[in-house]
Amino acid sequence: MRLFAPAAAALALAIAANLPLTPAAAGAPTITVENVESRNSVNGCGLFRFDADIVTANWPAGMPHVVKYHWARASNHAWRMRTITIGPSGKMHVRAELNPREATTGFAWVHVYSPVNFRSARVGFSNSQC
C-alpha cells in the first residue's frame, strides 16, 4: 500500500472525479489580486475609478488562464460578471467605474469566482462634494 501526502491525495481525487483544482491541491492554479486602488475624478463629481491587477501562477502547461470575476461594493451591489483570459505574462489589469450619483462613499473589491472563489482586499472611496 502506498501512502500519499494530503496535497497529492487531493489532486488524485480531483483528477479521478474530474473536478476543478483548488489552491490546496498540489500544482493547482493560483490567483492573487494586487494593487487594488480607487481614484476620484480630478474635477470633483466625475466617476470613481477602481483598478487592480489579477495575477495567475502555477497553471499546468497548455491550460488557458481563464478567470471569472466581477467588481463589487458594499450593499450587495456588483458590476457585470466578466470572464478574461490572461496571457503568458500571468497578469492582467482590470478596471471599473462608478457614478457618484449611485454612491458617494463606500468600499469596493474584486470578487474572483473561478477557478477559485475569493475576494480581494477592499478599497475605500469617498467624495463629499457630490
Buried (B, 14 or more C-beta within 10 A) or exposed (E): EEEEEEEEEBBEEBEEEEEEBBEEBBEBBBBEBEEBEBBBBEEEEBBBBBBBBBBBEEBEEEEEBBBBBBBBBEEEEEBEEEEEEBEEEBBBEBEBEBEBEEBBEBBBBBBBBEBBEEEBEBBEBBBEEB
